[in-house]
Amino acid sequence: MRQRPRTTLPLALGLTSMIALSGCAAGSASSSSGERVEGGTIVYAHQQEPPCVFGGWIEQAYLSYQVLDNLVSLDEDGEVVPWLAEEWSASEDGLTWTFTLQEGVQFTDGTPVDAEAIAYNFDYWVAGGNSTAQVWLQDYYESANAVDERTVEIHLKAPYPRLADNLTQGYFGIQSQHALETRSDEENCAAPIGSGAFTVEHWTRGQNITLVRNDEYTSWPANAEHTGPAYVERIDWRFVPDGTTRVAALQSGEVDAVYDVPAVQWQSVEDGGFELHRYITPGRPQQLSFDTKEGPFTDQLVRQAFAYSLDREEIVGTIGHGVIPWEGNGGVSQATPGYSEKAAGWYSYDPDRANELLDEAGWTERNSDGVRLKDGEPLKVVLPYGAGSILNADGAAILQGVKEQASEVGFDVELVPVPQSELFAGAYSTPEERDFEVGYWTSVTAGILYINWRPSTEEAPNYNNGAFYDDPELAAIILEANSTADVEAQNALYAKAQEYIAERALAIGLYDRLSTLAVDPSLRGVWQEHAQGGPTFYDAHFVQ
C-alpha cells in the first residue's frame, strides 16, 4: 500500500510523470483491509481551474463546497436538511422565510456565524458577489434582517416555495462578513473565509490548491456521515485538464481520486477495481439553443428540420459508451423535478421529414458539396462551443457527430472551439456571431427555466437567454410555476413550459451533463453532494 501522508508534487513534475505512465494497465488499485488511517493528504485531480474559489461557475461551487458551509443541504432523496440553519419556515403568504441558526458556530477568522452575517451574504450575492446566486434571487429578493443573533428573516417580492432547495447549491456558501468587509477582492477570491471543514492554505495558479483541515469544525450538514473535524489533514486539489492523463495518474497511484472520467475509459477503470461515482446533473442539460434573432434559425421550420436531422440517441450512445445519457429535452434534464417526457420525445430521427421542412422553408437547391441553398446563399450555421470548459472531449466529439448528421440533409455546420478565456470574455455572445448556443446550467429545480428563458429587455437584459427569445407567454408560465406551492401543480406548469419550448424548436437536448468520480479503494467516504454532484471530502478517509 502507498504510504500516507505523502508530499505534494509540483504539478509540472506531476504532469510529466502522468504522461509517461499513460500506457499503464488498469488494475493498479491498491488493496486494503478497511481499517481507518488517521490523517493523510488526498491527492485529487480535477479538470478545470476556476478564476476564484467562490463564484458563479460550477467549478467554483465544487471548490467552495469544501470551504464554505450553506444554510441547508440536500440529501440523497432530494429533501432539504439542516446545515448552518437548524430549522426554517415560510410565512403563510410565502413572502418571508425565517431561518434559525446553529448556536456557537464561528468562521475560521474567529467571527460568529450569526444572523447579521447571513443577511449580509444575501445582500452581497444580489449585489453581484456571486453572479449565479444573483440571477436566482434578483427577481424575488427584497431584503434580509437579523431578528436576533440566531434568527434571520429573508423578505421576498413574490412567493418562492423552492427557495430552500436552491440554497443547497454551492453558489450560496456563507462567507465571513468581517472578511468581505476588510479584505481585498483578491484575498477573498483566492482564499474565502467560511466555517467549512477545510480552509485554503495555498494556491499555485496553474497547478493546484492546497486545502487544510479546519480542526475546530463544528457545523457539518445533517446528511454527513460523521461528526467532528474532517478525517484527512489536507487535500491537494490539482488541475489536470486532460482526461486520459488524469486516469493514468489514478491507475499509477499518483493520485487518489479524479473527476470527469472519459466515457471510453469508464469500463477499464471499473475493471481495475476503482470506485466509480456517476451523478446526472439536474437543471438544464447539454443542449442546443437556436438563435431566433438572426440567421436561418429565425424560421421555425428550419429549427425543426435541424432537430429531425439528428439521431441524437445514436450519436451519444456511440461516443458515450453507455455512460453518458442522451437527452431529448432542451429545457431540463431527466434528473430534474418536473421533467417532461413529452418534451423530450418531441423530435425523433426523421431525415425525410427534415428534408420536407427545408423544402417548405425555401431551401430547395444544393451546391456541389450538398449544402442547401436559398436565393444563392448556403445554409451555413455557426456553432461555437467552450472547448475544455463548457464541453469536455466527449462533448466535442458529440458535436462532431451533430455536424456530420446535419450535413446529410444539407446543413453546413461550422464548429468553432472557443478557449475559456475568450468565451468568458464574451466571444460569440451576440446574435450576429452565432447560430446556436451549446451549454448547461445546474439546478435542483426546473426553476432554471426562468433564468434561461426570461425575456431580455433594455432595462433588465438577460444574457442567459441563449436563444434570444423574448416571449412573455413562456415567461408567465414559468413565473406561475415558480410561485406555485403545490408541487404537483408546480411540476405541471414546468412541464407545460418545456413542451412550449419543444413545440417551437427553441432548444433541443443532446445529453445530460454528468459529474463523475473515480476513487482508489484505499480512500473511503468520498461522495457526491446531492445538489450539484461535486466531490465531498469531509467524510473521506484512508484505510489500510
N, C-alpha and C positions, 0 to 999 in steps of 0.2 A: 504494500500500500504506500502511496505517496506520503511524504512527511508533512505534518501540519504544525504550526503555521509555516507558510512559505514566503519568501521575499518577493517583492513586486518587480518584474522585469520592465525596463523601458520598453514602450510599445514598439519602437523601431526595431529593437532586437527581437521582440516577441513576434512581430510580423515575419521577419526573416526566417525564424525557425518554424513558424507555422507553414509558410510556403514550402519550405524544404520537406515538411512532413505531410504535404497534401496527398501523397500517394499511399499513406499508411492504411493498412486494412482495418476494417471495423473489428471490434472485439477486444479493444484495449481498456474497456471499462473495468475499474478496479472492483475487487470483491471486498466484502466486509461482513462482520458478524452482527452488526446492528447496535453495538454499544456506543452511546453518545460520547463524543470527544469535546472537551471544554475549549472554547475559543477557536482560534484559527482565522484565516483570511479566505474568503470566497473570491476566486478569480472568475469574472463573468465577462463574456464577450457580447457586446451589443452592436447593432449595425449602424446606428446614426448618432452623430454628436449634435446636440441642440445648442443654440446660442446662449441659453441661460438654464440653470437648474429648474427654475419655476417659470411657467409661462403658458401660452395658449395652444401649444402643439403637443400632441400625444407623447412625443419623445421626451418632452419636458415633464409631462404628468407621470411617466414611468419613473423618472428620477426623483421628482419631488415627493412622490408617494413614500419613499424611504425616509425622508427628512421631515416632512410636514404631516401633521395629523389633520383630519377632516372633522367636521361636526358629527357626521354619521358615516356608516359603512354599508355596503351591500353584501348580503350573504349569498350562498350558492343557490338559494331558492328565489333570489330576486327580491328579498324582503329587506327593508331598511332597518338597520340595527344600530345601537349606540356606539359612539366613539368618544369624542370630546363632550358631546351632549349626552346626558343620561336619559332625557326624555324630551318630547316636543309635541306640540299640538297646534292646530289651526283654529281660528275663530269661526263662528257659525257662518259669517259672510265670506270666509276664505281670504280675507284681506290682511290678517295679522297672524303671523307664526311666532310662537314662543318656544325658545329653546332653553332648557335648564342644564347648566354645565356641570361636569365633574368637579369635585372640590379639591383644591390644592395643587392643581396641575401648573407647572411652570414651563416657560420657554427655556431653551438652553442658555439664554443670556441672563437667566435668573428672574425675569419679569413674569408676572402672573398671566395665565391664560384665563382672562376674565371677560365679562360681558362687554366691557368697553373695547377690548381688543377685537372681539368678534365683530362688533358693529363697525369698527374702523376698517376691518378687512373687507366687509361688504362694500363700503364706500370706495375703498381702494380699487376693488375689482371693477366696479361700474365706471369709475373714472378712467379706466384704461390700464390698470395694473395687471390685469390678465385679459387678453383680448377675447378668449373663448368664454370665460365667465361673464364678461361684459355682454356679449351678444345673447347669452342665455337669459340674463337678468334685465337688460336695459329697458325693455318694454313693459316690465312688471314691477320692478323695484322702485319704491318710493323713498324709504328711509329705514334706518335701524337705530335703536337706542337701548342703552343699558337700564333695565328696571332696578336691578341691584347687582351685586358683584357676580352672581352666578346665573342671572336671568337676562336674556336678551330678546328683544322683540324685533321682528322683521315686518315692515309695513309694505304692502303691495298696492299697485294701482288697479289690479284686476285679479280675480281668483286664479290660483296656480296650484292645483291639487298635487302635482307631482314635484313640487319644489324640493322636498327632502330627497327624493330619488336622484334628482340631478346633482344635489350637493355631495353625493358619494363619489363623484368624479374627481380625479386628481387636480383639476383646474381650481378646485375650491379648497385647497390646502391652506391652513391658517398660519400666518406669519406673525412674528413679534411686532407689535405696534411700535415699540421703542426702536427696534432695528430699522423699520421702514421710515421712521421719522428722523433718525440720527445718522444712519449710514448712507453711503453713496449708492447710486443706482447700480454701479458696477459691483460693489461689495454684495449687495442683495441679489444681484444676478448670479454671481459665481458661488455664493455660499449663503443662501437664505437661512434665516433663523426660525426654527419651528420648535415643536415639542416632541418630535418624532423619535423613532428608535435609533436613528443614525444622524450624524452631523457630517458636513463636508469638511474634510481635513485638507485636501489639496486637489487642485485641478491643473493638470498639464494639458493645455489646449492641443488638440490634435492627437492626443494619446489616451489619457484616462483620467478618471476622477476617483480619488480615494475617499471612501466613507468610513467613519469610525463610530463605534458603538456609543450610544448615549447611556452611560451607566446609571443615570438617575431616571430612566424612563418609567413612567407610571400610567400612561394613558393609552394602552393597547385597545384596539377595537373589540367589540363583543364577539366577533367571529374569528378572532385569533386562536391559535392552537395552544398557546401557553400564556403565562403572565410573567411580569418582570422584564428586565432588560433583554435585548436580543442575545442569542447564544453565541454568535460569532463576534470576533473583535473588529473585523474590518471587511469591507468589500472593495476589491479592485475592479472598478467598472470600466472596462476597456472599450474603445471604439474601433471596431474591425469591420469595415464596410463590405468586404467580400464574403458571401455566404459559404463558399467552399472552404475558404481559409478558416472561418470560424469552426466549421465542423471538423476539419483536420486538427485544429488545436484541441478540441474536445477529445477526439479519438486518441491523440498522442498523450493526453494527460496534462497539457499545458494550462488548460482552463477547466473549471468545474461545471460551468453551465454556459449555454449560448442561446441567443434569441434568433428567431426567424430562420428556421431550418429549411433549406431549399427542398422543394417537393420531390425532386429526383433523388435526394439523399435520405428521405424520411425512412424508407424501409431498411436501408443499411444501418442507419443509426439505431433503429429499433432492434435489429438483429444483433447489434453489438452490445446489447444489454443496457443501453442508456434509457433513462426515464423520459418519456415524451409527454408534453402538455400541449393541448390544442384548444384554443378559445376562439369561437366565431364572434367577432366584434359586433355588438348591436349598434344601431344607428344607420347611417347611410352606407351602402355597400360601395365597392369599387364599381363605378358606373360611368356612363357617358351622358352628359347633358348637352343637348343640341343648342347651338346659337340661334335664337329666334329673332334676333335684331338685324343681322347682316348675313348675306350669303345664301347658298342653296337651301339651308335648313329652315329658312323662314317659311317655306312651303311644307305644310303638314304631310302631304303626300310623299315628299322626298324623305322626311324623317321616318315615316312608316316603312318606306321602301328599304331604307338602311337597316331598320330593325329586322325586317323579314329576310334580309340577305345573309344573316348570320346564324350559324348553328353554334350558339354560344355554349351550349352544354358540351358539344363535341370539342370545341377549342379548349375549354377549361379542363375537361377530362383528360385530354391529351397532354397538356402542359402540367396539369396539377396532379397527375398520377393518383387520383382518388383522394388526395389530401385536401385540395382546395375545393370548396363547394361552389358550383356555379350558381349564379343568381340572376333571375329574370326581372326582378323588381327594381326599378330605378329610383324608388323613393326611400325604402328602408330595407334592411337585411332581414333574413329569416329568423335571426336571434332577437329581434325587436318586438316588444309587446305591441299588438295592434297590426301585425303584419298581414297583408292581403295576398292570399294565394291567387286570387283572380287577377290582380295587377301583375303578379309575377309571370303568369301564363298567357299574357295578352298577345305576345308575338312569338310564334313558333318559327322554325326554319322553313321558309317557303320562297325560294328564289323565283319561282314562276310569278307569284303574287308581287314580289319586289319589282320584277320587270314590267308587269302590268301597271303598277303605280307610277313608275318612272316614265313610261309611255304617256300615261294620262297627264303627268305633270309637264309634258312637252320635251322631255329629254329623249328624243326618238332616234337620233343619229349616233353613230360611233366613229371614232377616229381609228387609225391603223393599229393603235395599241389596245383597242377595245373599250376605250373610255367614252362614256356617254357625252353627247354634245347637245347644246340648246343655243340657237342663234349663233352658232360657231364657237361658243365658249365651252371648254371642257368641264366636266363635273368633278372638279378638284376640290378636296376638302382638307383642311389643315388640322392635325391632331397633335398638339403639344402635350408633353407629359413630364412630370417631375422625375427624372431619371435618378434612381438610387435614393430618393426621398419619399415622394408620394407613392411611387411604384418601385418594387424590388425587381430582381431579374426575372422572376416568374411572371410578374405583371407585364413587363416589357415584352416578353415572349407571347403572352396572350394578345397584346395589341398587334403584334406582327401577324398573328392568326386572323384578327379582325380585318386588317388591311388586305390580306390575301383573299379572304372570302368575299369581302365587299367588292373587290375588283371583278369578281365573276359576273356581277350584274351591271358593271360599268362605272363604279366609283373609283376615283384616283385619290387614295388616302395618303397624305404626306405625314409621316410620323416625325415629330421633332422632339428629340430628347433635350430637356432643359435642365442645366445644372441647378442645384439647390439655391445657390447664391442669386442667380438670375430670377428663378421662379419666385423666391420670397421677396425680391425687389420689385415685382410687378410685371415681369415679362409675360407676354401673351395673356394679358388680363382684360383686354378690351374686345368688343365685338368685331372690330376691324382686323384683329390679329389672329383670330382662331375661329374654327367652326364647331369645335367640341370643347368641353371641359371634362377631364377624367379625374376622379378622386373620390375620397370617402370623408365621412365625419363620424366620429364615435359618439355614441349617446346611449343612455339607458332607457330612453323612451322615444316614441315616434314624434315627440315634440321637436325633434331635429328638423322636421318638415318645415316648420315656420322659419327657422334660420336659413334654410336653403331656398325657400320659395316666397318669402316676404317680398312684396313689390319694392323696388328701389325708386326713391324719389330724390329730388334735388335737396330737400330738407333733411331727409333720412336715407342716404344711399345704402344699398345692401350689396356689398362686394362679395357676399357668399351665394348670391343668386347666379349660379354659373350659366344658366340658360338665358339670362337677361329677359326673363319672362315676367311681366308685370300684370298680374291678374287678380283683381280684388275679390272675385268669387272664390278662387282657390284659397286665398289668404283667409277669407272669412270662415271657410270650412275648418281650416287648421286652428284658427283662433278659438272657434267654438269648442273644438276638441280640447285644446289646452286648458280651458276653464271649466270643463265638464267633470264633475266629481265622480259620477258613476262610471266605474272602469269599463263596463261592457258598452255603455253608450259612447264613452270616450274613444274606445278602440274602433267602434263602428264608424265614427267620424274620421278618424285617421285612415281607415281603410278606404273610405269614400274619396279622400284626398289622393291616396295612392292610385286609385283607379282613374281619377280625373287626369293625373299626370300620364298614366299609361295610355289612355284612350287618345290623347293628343300627341303621343310620342314625344314628350318633352324631355324624357330621360329614359334610358334603358339600363338595366343591371348587367354586369359582366360576371363578377364573382364576389363572394363575401370576404371581406378583409379578415385575415387570421392573425392572431398573436400566438406564436409557437415558441416552445422552450424545449431544449434537450439538456438533461442533467445527469452528471455522473452518479452512479448508485451509492458512492461514498458520501454524497451530500443529500440529506433528507430534509423534509419540511419546507421545501420550496413549493409555493403555489401561486396561481394567478389570481390577482384580485378580481372581483366579480363585476366591477363597473366597466373596466376597460381592458382587462386581460393582461395587465402588466405584471412583471415578476415581483413577488413579495418575499423578502429575505429575513423578515423579523423572526419567523419560526425556524429558519434554516439552521442546520447543524451537521457537522461531520460525524461519521460513525466509523468504527473500526471492528 
